Amino acid sequence: MIGTIVDGLLRYSGLLIYESAVPVIHWLAPVWIIAMWMLFSTTLNHSLSWLKGRPWLSFLLGAIFGPLSYIAGTRLEAIAFNGDWWTIVGMLAIVWGASMMLLMLLEERNA
């Protein structure tokens, strides 16, 4: 849910433009993004379990690989940045670093 909410807020703010729209709910992230977040959540207890107990490493990795995912999306022409490239990438780094750290703290707590 965290990924879906954050992507929805990024779309609503106008910073990200998704090439595939959701016609009924204009602020919601597209279905393919929601599906990607659902799949990503399945990795938290398995392939990413080594990040539990390492909140700052999870922040760092989220801050690096989160924006890289969006940059890949722009290269595939699935999304577009609406504004200064560096500002958006910096904002994505902070948002996804914090989100990844929060996700791992929640997973650690639920274990």
Secondary structure, DSSP 8 states (H G I E B T S, - for coil): -HHHHHHHHHHHHTSEEESS--SS-TTS--HHHHHHHHHHHTTTTTTTGGGTT-HHHHHHHHHHHHHHHHHHHHHTTSEEE-S-HHHHHHHHHHHHHHHHHHHHHHHHHH-
